[in-house]
């Protein structure tokens, strides 16, 4: 796993892709949040019965992941392998990825509102998850677990 991160980061830096990766990693969570906020506003204005679940499910996912992270406190790949990540981040609480669970929980909630908006949000959520791995701030298992938690909450 260490070689994966080292090779990945070396390739990105040698081909001057680091700035692009950082921009993507920083912008995509904001895109997700903006889509979510806009959707909540529209649901609120329309007095939609879907508003409550659209708030509760992503919030539940976020709270569950936050609790797991506090209990588990897994070091991040950049700390475990002593490598320089593409984006700065605190050292612990890597498992599971809160960015990933939030992006997927929101995407799944948006699927219930509008299939096209949900698909766009799912694509963005995939990019969020991948960017966390590429930037060396999360292990693949952190991202997969974040996705699974969001999926399970969505299906409940």
Protein Blocks (a to p, Z undefined) as FASTA:
>chain_A
ZZmmmmmmmmmmmnopmmmmmmmmmmmmmmmmmmmmmmmmmmmmnopaklmmmmmmmmmm
mmmmmmmmmmnopacfklmnopacfbdcdfbhmbccfklmmmmmmmmmmmmmomklmmmm
mmmmmmmmmmmmmnopacfklmmmmmmmmmmmmmZZ
